[in-house]
Structures are given as C-alpha cells and as structure tokens.
Amino acid sequence: MSKESGDKGRYRDETLLSVLGRDPAANHGVVNPPVYHASTILHETAAALKEATFGPREYGKTYYGRYGTPTTFPLQDSIAALEQGHRTYLFGSGKAAIVAALLAFVKSGDHVLMTDSAYGPTRSLANGLLKRMGVETTFYDPCIGAGLADLMQGNTSVVVGESPGSLTFEIQDFPALAAVAHERGAVLIVDNTWASPLFCQPLALGADVSIQACTKYIVGHSDAMLGSVTTTEAQVEPVRRIFEELGAAPGPDDCYLGLRGLRTLSVRLHRHQETGLALARWFQARPEVRRVLHPALEDDPGHALWKRDFSGASSLFGVVLEPVPEPAVDAFLDSLGLFGLGYSWGGYESLALPTYPWKLRDATRWDLAYPLLRIYAGLEDPDDLIADLERGFEQMAAVRDAD
C-alpha cells in the first residue's frame, strides 16, 4: 500500500477520492499514475511466459495490454472501493459495460426481468442481442418492489434495475428486488450512473453487480467514453471471464481521464446537486410546468425510498410541461444559450433534451404524454441558468400565442 493511501478503511469518501489509486513510490515520485500505452508485455524468461500463459492469472499483474495495465488497475481499484465492491472491470463505454454485465450471467433459454424505466440502449439489448441469443425479457413496473416475485420464472437468471429510472426518474426498492432475486437464484444487476458511488452503493443494498457509465460523472468533462462493472466477491468470476472474452477494454488515455475526474467527483457532485435542486424548485413554481420529476423533492413519489437509500441527488431530472404545441417547445430549446442540445450528461456544461418515454414502455403506461424535457444542471452559476430558461419560456409563449 502506498504512503499516500494509508489506512484506506478509516477515510471518508471525499478523502478516498484523493488517495485511492496513487503509488508515487512505484512511479519515480510522480503523483498521478502514468499513462501506459501498452499492448505487448515482455516476460523475462520462457518459464515466466509459460506461467503467465497457462498458470492462474493474478489480478493486477500485466500479461497483455487488453487485460489491464498500471493505468487501468488504479482506476478499477478506486471504483471498487467507492462502490464497496470486490472488484471492478473497465470497458470502452457505458454501453459496453451493460453488454458485458448481461452476457456474464445469461445463456440461451434464460429469462431476464428488466425495469420498464431502463436506459434506452439497455432496452435495445434486451430486444435485440439477447432476443437473438434466445434470451426472453419481461419488462416490469419500476415501482413493483417485492411484487417482482409474481414475475419470476424458473429460468429467470437476471433482474435488471436502474434507480432512478431513465427519463422518468422512479426510485426502485433495491433491497426488495435483491431479496426476491436471491430467493429464486437470480442475480440483481443495477445501473448506478445517476448517483455515482458517492451518493448510492447498490452492492450494500443487496445488488450483485453495479454498472456505471463512467463517461458521465466519473470522467466529468465530456471528453472520454468509459464504463465500469463492479461485483461482489461471489459474482466476480463470471464478470472476469466476460471481460477477457469480449476484449472491450478502454484505452489508457481514457482511464487516465477517469482517474483525473475521480479526484474532483465530490466537489462537482455537491455543486451539481445544489444547482439541480435550485432549478427543480424554480421549475415547480412556473405556470408552464405540470410536474417536476426529481426524487429529492419532498413531494416526489419516490422521495422516501430516495431518502432511505441515497446520500445525495444528481443534477439530472425531468420537467413535464403543460400541453403546448411542439413548435413552441422547439422554440424554447432553440433559444437556450447555456443549455446545450445533446446526448449524454455528467460534464461541466448544462444540457436540455426533449424525451418521449411513452414510446419506450411495455409493462407500464406513461400517462403524462405532454412535452417532457430532460434537464441536466452543469457547473454554471444557477442564476445565469435560470435567466437562460426564462428567455426560453418567453420564446415558447411567443410561438404558442402566435398560433
């Protein structure tokens, strides 16, 4: 253990973000782990090469660049510690991490239960790749809790959760889902991207696998693609095998950017939380808004579960507008200067996006079929963001009234 790391068990998360993954003594005193651009790893002797090839592969030892390098391992170890997991494996994107987590635990003939509020690309895997593999997926109400037991089948191998839900922000009862899954011999895989491991630890709540699109808050600067899969000790082998079999390892530069982002995760998240809540409450007071979808708001249906299981809130939330013509919504979006129109989130810049969850439901109805905006609050000054949104509503009104 490095001098800087000290006794990691006695540190709080904010300190861990500064000390995890650092070993200056092994790197000529350099504070940050260097970027190793590596494919071939040379071995001193034929015996050492044979041992690396045919012997038990020791985690943290270099063998071939695809399996990890001294740039990869520090980030994996840091995320595992923050997630309270046994081990983390990194992938080239959040989508690749989701693919790996699912393929680690399903086979042809299996059945998967997936929350109806899952991230769109996760749904596409269920309806595409998994279906072609002969894996059946049933989507379930994200608020079902222990009622999940009624949907379990003899061949259900995986339950997929995501809290809050993508686009609609329902909070799921992970302990209840875990109890049902484990009683029937299934694993619970959850997407923890919204909260990051600082604001929620799904493995401590009973999940077997926690996924993050590290592209979002871990990297934090909208300049790298990265995904992670963190497991309990009991479930590490299936994930290790799929990591090696897929070969979807991230590049060292992206791992370095993930480590860099990790150092400021706490200060960024707390600022994001403060700004996000300020904007959410401002939206609540607007006459153009029917409902704000943010679990940290006291009147949100999932607030009690959020308060029980989360220590903080993300700055990504939904805004359901009162009925208004689509050109008026477009005028609102087009007039924004500080909110970019684009996919992803988690960076320093604010974003706004029209969404259509009623097109993505199988098990539940989304009755609020009005304009729904996904808002991401960045690190700009909240008053400037509010002024930008006010101008947007002025433009919306102008187009609406012109009709």
C-alpha positions, 0 to 999 in steps of 0.5 A: 500500500502506498504512503499516500493511501494509508489506512484506506478503511478509516477515510471518508469518501471525499478523502478516498477520492484523493488517495485511492489509486496513487503509488508515487513510490512505484512511479519515480515520485510522480503523483498521478499514475502514468499513462501506459500505452501498452499492448505487448508485455515482455516476460523475462524468461520462457518459464515466466511466459509459460506461467503467465500463459497457462498458470492462474492469472493474478489480478493486477499483474500485466500479461497483455495490454487488453487485460489491464495495465498500471493505468487501468488497475488504479482506476478499477481499484478506486471504483471498487472501493467507492462502490464497496465492491470486490472488484471492478472491470473497465470497458470502452463505454457505458454501453459496453459495460451493460453488454458485458454485465448481461452476457456474464450471467445469461445463456440461451433459454434464460429469462431476464426481468428488466425495469420498464424505466431502463436506459434506452440502449439497455432496452435495445439489448434486451430486444435485440442481442439477447432476443437473438441469443434466445434470451426472453425479457419481461419488462416490469413496473419500476415501482413493483418492489417485492411484487417482482416475485409474481414475475419470476420464472424458473429460468429467470437468471437476471433482474435488471434495475436502474434507480432512478429510472431513465427519463422518468426518474422512479426510485426502485426498492433495491433491497426488495428486488435483491431479496426476491432475486436471491430467493429464486437464484437470480442475480440483481444487476443495477445501473448506478450512473445517476448517483455515482458511488458517492451518493448510492452503493447498490452492492450494500443494498443487496445488488450483485453487480453495479454498472456505471457509465463512467463517461458521465460523472466519473470522467466529468468533462465530456471528453472520454467514453468509459464504463465500469462493472463492479461485483461482489466477491461471489459474482466476480468470476463470471464478470472476469471471464466476460471481460477477457472474452469480449476484449472491450477494454478502454484505452489508457488515455481514457482511464487516465481521464477517469482517474483525473475526474475521480479526484474532483467527483465530490466537489462537482457532485455537491455543486451539481446537486445544489444547482439541480435542486435550485432549478427543480424548485424554480421549475415547480413554481412556473405556470408552464410546468405540470410536474417536476420529476426529481426524487429529492423533492419532498413531494416526489413519489419516490422521495422516501425510498430516495431518502432511505437509500441515497446520500445525495441527488444528481443534477439530472431530472425531468420537467413535464410541461403543460400541453403546448404545441411542439413548435413552441417547445422547439422554440424554447430549446432553440433559444437556450444559450447555456443549455446545450442540445445533446446526448449524454450528461455528467460534464461541466456544461448544462444540457436540455433534451426533449424525451418521449418515454411513452414510446419506450414502455411495455409493462407500464403506461406513461400517462403524462404524454405532454412535452417532457424535457430532460434537464441536466444542471452543469457547473454554471452559476444557477442564476445565469441558468435560470435567466437562460430558461426564462428567455426560453419560456418567453420564446415558447409563449411567443410561438404558442400565442402566435398560433 
